[in-house]
Amino acid sequence: MEIKQFEDKNLAHYSYAIVSNGEMALIDPARNPEPYYDFARKKNANITAVIETHPHADFVSSHLEISQTTGATIYASKLLGAEYPHQSFDEGDAIVLGSVILKSLNTPGHSPDSISIVALDENGKEQAVFTGDTLFIGDCGRPDLRETAGAITAARTDLAKQMYHSLRNKLMTLPNHVYVYPAHGAGSLCGKGLSQLNSSTIGAEKLSNWSLQDMSEEIFVNELLTDQPFIPKYFPFAVGVNKKGASPFAASIANVTKREPVTCSGCADSLDGNVVLIDTRPQVQFKKAHLKNAINLMNDTRFETWLGSVVNPEEPFYLVAENKDVLDHLIERTAKIGYEKQIKLAFVSDFGTTHMTPFDSSLLRDNENAFTILDIRNDSEVKANRIFENALHIPLHELRERTNEIPVHKPIVVHCAGGYRSAAGSSILKSKLHHSVPVFDLSDEIKSFVK
């Protein structure tokens, strides 16, 4: 038995291939199936099974496309309510893969339909468990994503209680030597304290993972529900896409890239002013010149997350990049959260009639009361360290919907923790408030104000 881990760093997502005697099973595959096909060819193996541990909220899976392309059977819990052809895979069910066996465990907690997969080697010995979003390295999955999404919904408190028992009655009963392979690592919004490690063992997690320590159910539930990260707008949408099965990746990308124009040096007048424009260029370029209604979501490691946090599911948008190579890559990244069909037009641009005035941070240092200071960090960041005592706090992912709460009788200074989000936030305010009040981005100068 060979296990191959695939990593998408931008979404902190891990997927897996298991190979035995010329047969391959995939677990929680990413949107682009090509890396799995390449690995199958390299190993001279046939993909015979695709397993979904649950309908994912943070990325769109390629399970349906892989099944349609290779003939592989999709396995998922009957509780998932999958709308694609599949074989139910719940506790007591097993898949024979070459000379190894894959067994299902129902492990609700992150979602009501979560399963974990135990891999038994040629001698019938448990060697690995693929835990999806149930057990992470150093943490466990958040229980608050399925209150309004999926075939089965459940209150976060009920799911937290289920998580307590799934961890103790299912996963902790496995032998200590069993390797733990989760669906996510550090940086994922599917938990709050994930380790930088990409794998572990049951024994190691029993020693170090807070969620596996000896505590009452009440204490566990309170801890699990406290200070979870924000929920991006696209999460419930992605659950629905994965429950149905996404359209083929390459074809969806082609539907975007075939639209004209690739460059748009003279098309500003033809753009719909009611459609948001996502400008992914570096903030220095953006601030010098950009188009009306543009929001600066830079080409960064968290682009997918912030796109799906600022733009609503089904909302059309324009996508702008600094060159064609970057544009093509960003269209692919957009597809990873299922937003590619919302791109009204994608083009290259380095022009515009609007600009943002640079901000002299000494003005703020001399007289904070002369400005409306807007803190767009997340709740947990503000709770840990409020930088400006009188700052108005609206997290970036809520800003477009809450601009009416911001007073406009003084110039506005926007800050985050390092500059990426404040570039986005200040551009949102400028596009929403137009010329009614000056808007400034404190950018990375915020670091000089942190105590």
N, C-alpha and C positions, 0 to 999 in steps of 0.2 A: 504494500500500500504506500502510495506517495501522495503527500498533501502539498499543494501549491497555494500560497496566499497571494492575492492581488490587492494592491492598495491604490485608492484614489485619495491623494493627500488633501485636495481641496475640500472634499466632503468628509474627510477622516473615515472613509468607508473601506472595509475589508470584505472581499469575497473569496471564494475557495473553489479549487478543483481537487477532487479525489480520484486517483487513478489506480486501477487494479486489473491486471490481465487484459489490457486492451480496451477496458471500459472506463468511462469517465462520468462522474457526477459533479454538478456545479451547485454551489450554495450561494444564494443571494447575489446573483450576477448584476453588474453595473449596466448602464444603458447601452454602452457600445459593446457588442458581442465579439468584436474581432480579436481581442487579446485571448479569449477563450478558444476560439477557433485555431489561432496560431499555436497555442499550447497543445491542443489536441493533435494537430498535425505533427508537431515536434515529438510527441509521445506515441505517435501512430495509434491513437486511441479514438474510439467512437463515443460521442457524448450521448449517453442513454438516459440520463436523469437530470432534472433541474429542480432544486428544492428551494422553496420560499419559506423562511422561518416565520414570516408575518407580512402583511401588506405595508411596506415601508413608507414612512412619512417624509424622509429627508432626501430621497433620491428615487428616480424611476428605474425600474428593473427591466432587463431584457429577456425575462423568462419566456414570454409568449413568442417573441421573435426566434429565440434559440430553438424552441420546440417546433415551430413551423419550418425552420430551416433544416434541422437535423433529424426530426422525428422523435426526439427525446420526450419522455413523459414528464409532465410537471407534477410535482408532489407538494401538497399544502394541506393544512388542517381543514377539516370539513367546516369548522367554525368560521373560517375566513369568508365563506360565501363567494368564492371565486366565480367570475363570469366567463372564464376561459376553460377549455378542456383540461381536466386534471384528474389525478388520483388522490383520494383522501389519504393523509399520512398523519395518523394520530397515535397516541400511546398504545403499544401492542403491535403496531405495524412495523414491518421491516422491508428493506430493499436489499436484494442480493446484487452486489457490484463486483464482478469478477470473483475473487476468492474472499472478499470482505463483506461484512453486513453493516448496514446503516439502520439504526433503530430510532424511532421517534419518541420524544418525551413531551407531553403537554406541559408547558411552563408559562402559564398566564401571569401577567403582572405589568409588563410594558404595554401589552395589548391582550385582549381576551383570547385571541387566536394564536398566540406565540407558541412555537415549538422549538425544542433543541434537538440536535441530532447526535447520537452517540455512534462512533465508528469502532467496530470490533475487527481485529486483525484476523489473519488466516487461521489462527489458533483459537478464535473465539474470545480473545482477551480485549477488554475495553482499552482503547488507546487514546482517543480524542473525543471531545465534545464541542460541537459548533453551536454556540449559545445565542446567536442572533443578537437581539437587543435586550435579552434577559440578564445575562451576567457579562459585565465588562471586566477588564483588568483594572482593579482598584475601585470599582463602582458597580452599580446595577442600573438597569434602564429606568427612565422616568415613567411615571404612571398617568400622566395628564394629557396624553395626546389623542385619546380615543373616547372623549366625552361627546363628540359630535360627528365623528367620522368612522367609516367602516360598516360592515354588515351587522356587527354587534358593537354597541356603545356601552360604556361603563363609567361610573363616577371614579374620579382619581383616588378617592379614599378606598373604594372597593378594590381597585386594581393594586393599590399599594399593599393591601392585606394579602391579595393573591400572590404578589411578588414575595412577600415574607415566607409564605409556605412553599412556593416553587423553589426558592433557593435552598431551603432547609430540607424539604422532603423529597426533592428530585436531584438537584445538582450536587449538594453537599454529601449525598449518599454514594456518589461515585468514588472509586479509588483515588488516593492522593496523587498517584503518578499520571493520571489522565490529563492530557494537554487541553487547555481551554483556548478556543479560537472564537473571538467575538466578531460581530459585524461592524464595530466601530472602535476608534481609538481617540486619543486626546484631540480636542477641538470639535468633536461632534456635539450637537445640541440635543442628542438623544439621552444625555446624562449630564451630570454636573461636575464630576471629578475623575474623569478617565485618565488612566496612566499613559505615559509615552510608550510603554511596552506594547508589542503587538500580539503577544501570546503569554501564557503562563501555565500553571498546573492547578488542579483542584487543591492540592496540599498547600501551595504557596498562597493561593487566594484565601484559604481558611485562616492563614496567619496574618495577612496584611489587608484584606479587603474589608472595609468598614461594614458592608452590608451582610457579611457572613459571620460577624461576631455575635457573641452571646448577649441577647437583649430581648426584651419583651416585644410583642407585636405592636403595642402602642408606641413605644419608643422608636421602633423601626419606622413606622408609618409617619410619625411626626418628623423624623430626620429626613426621610425620603421626599416628603412634600415641601420641605423648606428650601428656599432659594434655588429652585430649578430655573434654568435659563428661559428666556422668552421663547414664544412659539412663532416662527415665521409664518407669514400668510399662506405660503404654498404647502405647508404640511398636510392639512386635511385634503387638499386637492391631489397631492401625490398619492395619498392612501387610495383615493378613488381611482386614479389612473392605474395603480398597481393591482387593484382588485379586478379591474376590467382587462388589463394587459395593454401595454403601450404599442403604438405603431412602430414599424421597423425603423431603426435608427438612421441608416444611410438615406433612405427615401425621405424621411422627415427633414433631414438636413438639406437634401437636394431641393425640396420644395421652397426653402428659404433662399438658398444661394442662387437659384435660377431667376429670381426677381431682379429687375433692373431698378436703379443703377447700382453698380458697385461703388462708383465715385459720385459725389453729389455736390459739385462745386457751384452749381447754379439752380439747385432744386428747392431752396429754402422757401420760396413763395408757394410752392406746390404742396408743402407739407401741411397736414391737418393740425391746426393750432390746438385742438382739443386732445390730441394724442401725446402722451408723455414721451420724451426723447431721452434715452439712456446713453450718455456720452461717457465712454470708457477710457478716454485719454488721460494721461497724467494730469494732476491738478494744475500744474504750472501752465500747460498748454490750454487747458480748459479755461482758466481764469483770464487768460489773455484774449480769447475770442471763442464764443460758442453761440449756438442757436437758441432762439427763444424757447422757453419751456424745458430746457435741458437740465437733467439731473446728472451729476458727476459720480458715477459708480465706477471707480477705477478698476483696471485689469489687475486684480490682486488675487491672492489665494482664497479669499472668501467671497469672490464675485457672485457665485451661484446663490450663496446664502443671502446676501444682501439684495440681490435682484428679486429673489422670492420673498423678501421681507418688505420691500418698498413697493413693488408692483403687485397688484392683485391677480389672482388666477382669472383667466379669461380676458384680462384687460390688454388691449393691443398697445404696442409700443414700438418706437423706432430704436434701432441699435446702431451706434456710431463708434468707429474705432480709428486708430491712427494710420493703419495700413491694412491691406487685404489679408495678409497672413494672420494678423491679430484678429481681424474680423471673423475669418473662417473658424479660428480656434474658439472664439467666444460664442459663436453660434452653436458649436458642439457642446460647450459648457452649459449653454442655455437649455439644450435638449436634456441634459442630465437631471433637470428638475421638471421636465415636461412643459417648458414655456416656449418651445421653438415655434409652435403654431400661432403664438400671439405676436410674433415679430411682423409688423406691418411692412417694414422695409429695413434692410441692413445696408449701410454704406460707409465709405471712408470720407472723413472730413477734417479739415484743419482751419476752418473759417467760422465766421459768425459776426453778428453786429452787436452782441452783448458781451460785456466783460465784468469782472469782479475787481474792485479796488483793493490793493494790498492793505493789510492792517498793521498799524504801528502799535505793538503790544504795550509800549510804555504809556500810552493813553489810558489803557485799562488799569495799569498798575498805579497810575497817579490818581485816578478817580473812577472807581468801579460803579458808583452811582450814576455816572453819566450814560451808562449803557444798560440795556436789557440783556442779561447774560443767560444764554440758553444752553443747558447741559443735556446732551443727547445720548449719554451713556446709558447702559442698562441699569435696572433697578438695583441689582446686587452690587454694582460698582459704586453707585451713589451711596448706598447704605454703608459700604466699607470706607468710603472717603469722599466727603463732600468738599470739593475744592473751593467753590465760591458759596459763601453762606446764603446769599440772597438770590442765587441762580434759580431760574425756572427750569424744572426738569420735565422733559418730554422725550422718551426714548426714540431713537431714529426710526424704528419700525412702526411707530405710531404717528410720526410727524406730519405726514401728508394729510392725515385725517384730523389733526388737532391744531392746525395753524391759526384757527380763529381764536385760540386761547392766548395767543402771544400779543402783548401790548405793542402798539406801533408808535407811541409818542416819543420813544428814544431809539437811537441806533441799536441794532441787535448784533451781538457777538456770539457766535456759535462755537462750542468746544466739545471735544470727546476726550479720549485718553491719549491719542497720538497723532491724529490728523486725518486718517482715512474717512472716518464717519463724519467728521465736521465738514469735510469737503462735500460730501453728499448732502448733509443737513443744510448747510448754507445755500447750496444750489437749489434745494427744494424750496426754501423760504424765498429766494430771489424769484423763482418761477411762479410762486403762489402770490407773493405780495407785490410783485412788479416794482414800481418806483415809489410806493407809498412810504417806505422807510429804508435807510441804508442797512445793508446786511454785510457782515464781515465774518471771515473764517479765522479763528485764532490758530488753527492748524497745529503744527508741532511745537509752537511756542507755549502751548499748555504745560509742557513739561517743566518749564521754568516757574510755574505757579504752584506746582504740586509740593506740598509740605511733607 
